[in-house]
Amino acid sequence: MFDADAQLTRRTLLARGAQAAGCAALAAQLPWAAQAAEREDRSSGRVWDVHTHLTGFPGTGKERARALLKYADRMGIDRLIVFLGFSRMPSPPPAQFREDNDEVLRVLEAAPDRLFGFVYLNPNYVEESVRELDRCVRDGPMVGVKLWIALECNDPRLDPIAERAGQLKAVILQHAYWRTVPNLPDESHPGHVAELAARHPDVAFISAHSGNDWERGIRGVRAVPNVYTEVSGFDPTAGVVEMAVRELGAERVIYGSDAGGRSYASQLSKVLSADLSESQRRLILGGNIERLLRPILTDKGIQL
């Protein structure tokens, strides 16, 4: 019987709902269930979200970051990677992408132990992008590169950016989509990511959104071992994570949400409901991105 005097939180509601549906095993896997057991062993179970934005919330950058963190706490997510700033211009001029990165740099100060930044670049401006990469990564706290839809990423103009990122041990996250209608102008797909990554085998590339058309997107990067697929931003679909693990191995699959455009809960469900071993789930939820970032974080004197 429902106890009207009991405190009903989102966590208890979701846990009860999962159990009532006969999903006790799933309920036990939810990150907030681990809070009752002191949030598990964080050395092996830390949850990272590799894909978050400051849009979707009102207020200043730091106010938006606090909102991201509030909801992350609710869902048991420990660390967030943030990028793109406020403007969300597909092909920003250098002054604009510098401003976007400044917004993210200010936000990182709000919680430097939990928020990490990727520098947003436009490969139509190669020299300016390399300088901005140095400013934000070599000389600043950022740890990776975000590329969006300014240029198809197999274009040779990406090579100096990828080369410099590799020298700095920075990860590159590339938006990659196969749409059911024609792609946007200059929008990359996973095949483009694979082409670029094959030219730079010592750089870690993350193909975002599993390509949207995920069956095609996962297979599109399979042959290039330094490409990882990230599962953010498309509707939760049964089988997507299992296929990614089957085709790529759990070591090449990474959790992300695309918050604030998507909810943490809907995107976490792809991983939490997947038929995986616990060791595979831990890799996807945080172990893989920790492994990729450890070299650059070590160089910066940041301990995980």
N, C-alpha and C positions, 0 to 999 in steps of 0.2 A: 504494500500500500504506500502511496505517496505521502511523505511526511511534509506537511505544509510549513512546519516550523524549521525544517532543514534549509540551510543556505544552498540555493541552486545556482551554481556557476556554469559558465559555458563549458568548462572542462568536465564537470560532473554530468551535465546534460548530455554531452557528446559521448562520454564513456557509458552512461546508462543506455543511450540509444543504440550504441554498437552492441552492447550485451543483450539488449532486448531483441535485437535482430538475429541473435545467435552468432554474433561475431566477437566472442570473448577474446579470442586470440588476437584479433585486430586491435581491440581496445587496449590490450596489454602492450601493444607495440607503439601506441600513440605517444608522442614526446611528453605530453603533460602527465601521462600515467607514470612516467619515470620520476616525476617530481616527488611523488610520495616516497620514492626510494632514493632520495637525494640526487635526482637527475642522473643516475647511473654513473659509470666510470667515464668521466668526461675526456680522458685521454684517448678513448676509442669510440666515444659516442657523441662528440661535439657536432652540432648541426650548423651547417653554413648554407646561406642562400646566396648563390653566385650572381643573381640577376635582379636588382631592385633599382627603382627610380624615385625621384623626389616629386614627381607629378602624381596627381590623384588625391592630394591633400592640400588644405588651405594653409596659409601662414608663411612665415619666413622659412629659410632652409632648415635652421635648427629645430623649429617647431615641426616641420614635416619629418625630420629625422626622428624626433621623439615619438611621433605617431607611428612611424615604421617600427621603431623599437618596442613600443607598447604592444602592438599586435604580434610582433615576433616573440615577446615574452609570453604572451597568451598561448602561442603555439609551440613553445619550447625550442625556438630557433636562437642560437647563440650569437652568430656573427653574420653580417650582411656585407655584400659588395655592392657599392652604389656608383652610378655613373649617369652621364648625359646632361645634368643640370636642368634648368627650367625651360629653355627655349625649344628644345626638341626640333631644331632645324635639321632637315635631312642632309644638306650640304652647306654647313655654315662657313662663312669666311673666317680667317684666322682670329680676328678680334672677337668674333662671337664664340668660337669654340674655346678660346682662352677664358672668356667670361663664364661660360658654362663650367669649365674646370675649376675656376675660382670659387664658384658656388659650392661645388662638391668639396673642395679643400676646406672651406669654412665649416661645412657640415661635419667633416671627419673629426674636427676638434671637439664636437659634442660628446663623442664616445670613442676615443681612439683605440680602446681595447676591443671594440665590437664592430666598428664601421671601418671598412677598407675601400679604397677608391681605385677605379680604372680611369685612365685619361681618355677623353673623347677626342678623336682626331678626324681630319678630313684629308684623305689621300690625294685629292685634287690639288692640295697645297703641300707638296712633299717636304720642302725645306722647312717650312713653318711647322709642319707636323712633327718632324724630328726634333726641332728646337723645343716644342711644347712637351714632347715625350721626355726630353732631358729635364726640363723645368719641373715637371710634376712627378717623375719617377726617379731619375738619377738624383735630383736635388730636392725632391719633395717626398711625401709619404705614400704616394700611390704605388700600386704593385702590379698593374696590368694595363692593357689597352682595350678600349671599346671602339669598334668600327661598326657603322650602321649602314646607310643606304646611299652614300655619296658616290660610290664607284663599285662596280663589280670587282670582287676582291682577287680575282685571278689576274687582274691588270698588273703589268710590270711596275707601275708606279707604287704598288704596295711593297715592293721588295726592300727599298731602303728603310721603311718603317719596320718591317718584320726583322730585318737584320739588326737594327738598333735595339729593338725589343729583346731579341735573343742575347745581345751583349749585356743587357741589363737584367737578364733572367726574368723578364716580365712575360706574363701570360697574355695572349690575344684572344678576346672574345668577339666573334664576328656574327652579326645578325645574318641568319640564313633561312630563306623561305622558298618553298615550292608551293605556289598558290593554285587553287582550282580555276582561277582566271589568270590572265597574264600577270607576271610579276611587275612590280613598280619599276619605273625607269632606274637603271643602275642598281637594282636590288640583287644581292648575291643569293645564290642557292648553295646547298651543301657541296655540290660538285665543284663549285668555284673555290670553296674553302679547302677542299682536298687538293686542288691544283696548287694553290698557294703554299699549303703546308708541305707538299712534296718537294717544293723548292727550298724549304727551310726546315730540314728534319730535326734540328736541335731546338726548335721553338715549339712550345705547347699551344695549340689552337683549340678553342672551344667553339663548336658549331651550335649556335643558339637555336632554341625552340625545336630541336630535333628535325629541323627543316619544315615544320608545320605539317606537311604531308609526310608523317614520320616513318612510314614503311619505306618510302623512297629515300627520305633524308638519312635514315640510319645506314641503309645500304650504300648511300652515296659517299660516305666517309670511311667505310669499312677497311678499304685497302691501304689506308695511310695511318700508320700507328700513332703518330703524334697529333691526331685529331680526336677530340673528345666530344661526345654529344651531350647536350644540356636540355632538360625536359620542361623548360618553362613556357608559359604563355599560350598554350593551346588547351582545348577542352580536355578534361580527364577522360581517358579512353582505356578500357580494359586491354591489357596485353602490351602496351607501348614499352614499359620498362622491361618486361620480360624479354621482348624482342631485342631491345638494345643490349641487354646482358648476353643474350644468346649469340648475337651477331658480333659484338665488339668485346665482350667480357665486362664484368662489373667494374674493372679498373678504368674503363673509358666512359663511364656514365656519371653525370653530375646533376645534382638537384639545383633548380632555381625556380623562382616564382613569377617574375615580371611584375611584382608589386611596385607601386600601387595600382597598376592597371588590372592585376589579377590578385585574388586573395591567396594568402599563404595556405589556407585550409584546402582549397580546391587543388592546388598544385602539389602539396604534400601528399594528398590522397593517391597520386599516381605511384608514389614510392611505397607508402605505408600499406597499400592494399595489394601490392604486387607479390607474386609467389616467388619469394627470394629467401635465401638463408640470411641469418642475422648479420653475418660478416659482410655479405654483399650489400645489405641495406646500409650498414655503417659506412662503407666505402662511398656509396652514392650520396648519402646525406651529408658527408663532410670529409671523410678520409681522403678522397681523391683530390679535392681542391686544396686541402691542407698539404698534401704531398707535392702538388704542383707549385704552391706558393712558398714552400719551406725554403728553397734556395734564396729567393729574393728577400724574404723576411729575415733570414739569418744574416744576409749582407747588411740589412738595415738595423740589426741588433734587436729584432723583435722575436721574442720567444713565444711559441704556441703553447 
